[in-house]
Amino acid sequence: LIMNKWSNLLFALVALGVVVGCSKQAPEKEAVMVEEKKSTLASIQEKGFVQCGVNTGLPGFATAGGDGTWSGLDVQYCQAVAAAIFGDASKVKFTQLTAKERFTALSSGEIDLLNRNTTWTMLRDTQLGITFAGVSYYDGQGFLVKKALGVTNANQLNGATFCIQAGTTTELNLSDYFRSNNMKYTAVTYDTSQQTKDGFDQGRCSVLTSDQSQLAALRSTLSDPNSAVVLPQVISKEPLGPVVRQGDDQWFKIVSWVHFALLNAEELGVTQGNVEQMKASTNPSVRRLLGLEGEFGVKLGLDNNWAANAISAVGNYGEVFERNVGANSVLNLPRGINNLWTKGGVQYAPPVR
């Protein structure tokens, strides 16, 4: 009887060990459902428009008309991207953002694309989870002063009071410039460029500092534009361009190549008005750009006529520049270094091939 009890106990322990051992060797796999994250392009195509973050209001770059229509260089870049995707430049909605709001709006997914006269810096490129997709405007920081001050050079601004927009590289550049020149200043900060302009116009500061293109835009809206002048000194490099979230290479490439397409179009003589005629060209570079040879659009996840659609919608880079900030605009800014590399500038695009 005792032997039978011990035999039964031993058998039970052995059986338990086999079961436990088997369970360790071949654990049951749990069925975990993980929802696959949609690409930015897929999300845009599903909702039917591009959500683009722009300035709260800056002549030449982003301005909303009384009828709800938008204009400006940054605006037209967003429209070009929409045209490349949908064949329709109207498939875009705009979100007005202050400098302090812009990166959060992009990182959170509130917007798909940030095109808000934003400077490309190393810190922003490496620490904020964002990626710059090109440089649509090469700029530099300058100074707008009242003519009554009699100032003709930035080194005469010791002790001056400055109107500055918060959350921009402008604050850091100004600090660096005055520290390196052993000068002092007082800063009055505002959330928007419009507020800095109003502060300057109302005499709360004697100098307004920002990117030179922005100074030209703000000067044009002063109660008396002739009362102020932009000093000749440029104290920084401000490469401005479109920005996307990190982690979606396809979307980054789409935005980058829309920019490159507008530059290549200008170099090749393709304009908003002659796109259809240029499709008869025998120039291989033109034919590849306009989707007549190769599968370059398909490689981006778009139709092969993506670039032709973008150019038809807004024109080439030169047309976009002149219409919004150049000779055909109220700002009348020179092309300068924003000219093509073939004309003494630094704008240069990789080839479509």
Order of alpha helices (4+ residues) and beta strands (2+ residues): alpha-alpha-beta-beta-beta-alpha-beta-alpha-beta-alpha-beta-beta-beta-beta-alpha-beta-alpha-beta-alpha-beta-beta-beta-alpha-alpha-alpha-alpha-alpha-alpha
